[in-house]
Amino acid sequence: MFAVQPANWHRFDEHGADHTISISHAYRIAAAWFATGENEGQDMMIWRLTSGRPIKWVRVYQDESIDSVTTEELALLT
């Protein structure tokens, strides 16, 4: 499971984030946030939901390019 919220929220907001069923669904939700203009000028963060703490997974920029957050965080899941 994944969740999407504006990157400028900094901390994961369980109730404010949009929860998704897959990573591709998360990308579509991020694109929808950009399309509405509600988050103008702000990037989106996709969080990987785990049985413990959520992990910042992918940052989606306004031009819809992406960056994985950190190698260390990704290494935890491999």
HUVEN-V787568 format. One record per backbone hydrogen bond with DSSP energy under -1.0 kcal/mol. NH is the residue of the N-H (numbers start at 1). CO is the residue of the C=O. E is the energy in kcal/mol with one decimal. If there is no record, write none. Layout:
nh:NH co:CO e:E
nh:NH co:CO e:E
This chain:
nh:2 co:20 e:-1.2
nh:3 co:47 e:-2.0
nh:4 co:18 e:-2.3
nh:5 co:45 e:-1.9
nh:7 co:43 e:-2.4
nh:9 co:6 e:-1.5
nh:10 co:7 e:-1.7
nh:11 co:9 e:-3.1
nh:17 co:13 e:-2.4
nh:18 co:4 e:-2.9
nh:20 co:2 e:-3.0
nh:26 co:22 e:-1.8
nh:27 co:23 e:-2.2
nh:28 co:24 e:-1.9
nh:29 co:25 e:-2.2
nh:30 co:26 e:-2.5
nh:31 co:27 e:-2.3
nh:32 co:28 e:-2.0
nh:33 co:29 e:-2.1
nh:34 co:30 e:-1.8
nh:35 co:31 e:-2.3
nh:36 co:32 e:-1.7
nh:40 co:37 e:-1.2
nh:42 co:39 e:-2.2
nh:44 co:60 e:-2.9
nh:45 co:5 e:-3.3
nh:46 co:58 e:-3.3
nh:47 co:3 e:-3.3
nh:48 co:55 e:-3.1
nh:49 co:1 e:-2.3
nh:55 co:48 e:-2.5
nh:57 co:46 e:-2.7
nh:58 co:46 e:-1.8
nh:59 co:67 e:-2.8
nh:60 co:44 e:-3.0
nh:61 co:65 e:-2.9
nh:64 co:61 e:-2.7
nh:67 co:59 e:-1.6
nh:69 co:57 e:-1.7
nh:74 co:70 e:-1.9
nh:75 co:71 e:-2.3
nh:77 co:74 e:-1.4
nh:78 co:75 e:-1.1
